[in-house]
């Protein structure tokens, strides 16, 4: 073997390792995109649940008040409307859909940050050395671990 051939082998191995890191970065970006989509769907669900329970509670409470004030004979229907409104309000409080919506929205944003960072790393590190690419991959996996642990602020800040 000549000296030139010996020098090419590590470069070839280095480029293979860099290609594996790049493939892992792309896989990580795809995973983050899927998790972000799922979190967006959950946020939409909880937003709809909040409206579906809260709006009828408000309308029924208003109707029960108006019915009760309209005449003394309408106190039983007014009481029933008030009970239904109170039940819906209690269900909304029990489900905490507003809190769940906010959490799912933050989760979606955090996964998007990870996805964007991974995609940028694929582009930026296409010509970088393997050691630098591995360090970037390790940092992204730390972000991923924080997301799985529910520490969204670690990623969003």
N, C-alpha and C positions, 0 to 999 in steps of 0.2 A: 504494500500500500504506500502511496505517496503521501507526503505531508498534506497536500490539498484535500485528499480523500478523507484523511483522519479528521481534519477540521470540519468537514461537511457533516459528518455523522452526528456530532453533538448538536449542530444547528438543526439537522433534520429531526432529531429526537426532541429538541427544544420546540420546534415548530409543531410537532405532533402533540406535545403536551399543551402548547398554547391553543391548538385547535380543540383539544378536549376541554380546556377551561372555557373557551369561547362557546362550545356546545352546551356546557353546563350553565353559563350565563344566559344563553338563549332559553334553556329549559326553565330556569328560574324566572325569567321574564314571563314566559307563558303561564307558569303556575301562578304567579302574582296577578296576571291579567284575569285568569279564571276565578281566583279568590276575590278579586275586586268586583267582578260581575256578580258573583254570588252575594257578596255583601250589599251591592246596590239593589239586588232583588229583595233581600231581607229588609233593607231600609224602606223600600217602596211598600212592602207588605205592612210593616209596622206603622207607616204614615197613613195608609189606607185604614188600618184597624183603628187608629186613633180617631180618625174622622168618622168612621162607621159607628163607633160607639159614642163619641162625644157629641156629634151633631144631633142625633135623635134625643139624647138626654137633655140638651138645651131646648130643643123644640118642645118636647113633652113637658118640661118644667114650666115653660112659658104658657103653653096651652092649659096646664092644670091651674096655674094662677089666674089666667083669664076666665076659665070656666068657673072656678070657685068664686070669683068676684062678680060674675054675671048674674047669678041668682042663688038663692039659698037651696033650691031644689037640686042644684047641680053639684052638691058637695061630694056625693059618692063617686061620680065620674071624675071629678077633680082629684079626689083622693087616690083613685086608681092610677090616673096619669102621673101623679106625684110619686107614687110607689114605683111605677115603671121607670120614671126618670131617675129616681134614686138608685134603682137596681143597675141601670146602665152606667150611672156615674161610679158606682162601687165597682162594677166590672172593669171600667176604664182604669180606675186606680189600682185594682188588683193586677191587671195585665201590664201596667206601666209601659204602655206602647210608646209613649213619648220618649221615655228613657231608652227603650230598645231601639227606637228609630235613630236617636242621636248616636248611640253606640255603633250601630250598623253603618251609619254614615261616616263616622270616624274610622272604622275598620276599613271601609271602602277606600277612603282617602289614603290611609297608611299603606294599603296594598298597592295603590297606584304609585305612591312614592317609591316603593321597592321596585315595581315594574319599570318605572322610568329610569331609576338608577341602574338597573341591570341592562336596559337597552342602551343607555348612554355608555356604559362600560364596554359593551360589545363594540360600539362604534369607536370610542376613544382608544381602547386598548387593542385595536386590531394590529397595531404595529409595535406594541409595547413588549417588554421582555416578560418571560414567564413568571418570574418572581413578583413583579408588580401586579400582573394579572391575578395571581394566586392571592395576593394581599387584598385586592379589590373583592374577589370572590368570598374570602373569609369575612370581610366587613359586611357584605350583602347577606351572608348566612347568619351573622349576628342580628341583623335587622329582621330577618325572617323568624329567628327564634324569639325575638321580642314581640313580634306580631302574634305568634302562636301562644305566647304567655299573656297576651292581652295588654301589653305595655305599648299602646299606640302612640303615646306622647314621646317615647324614645325615638320613634321613627319620624313622627311629624315635626319634631323640633329641630 
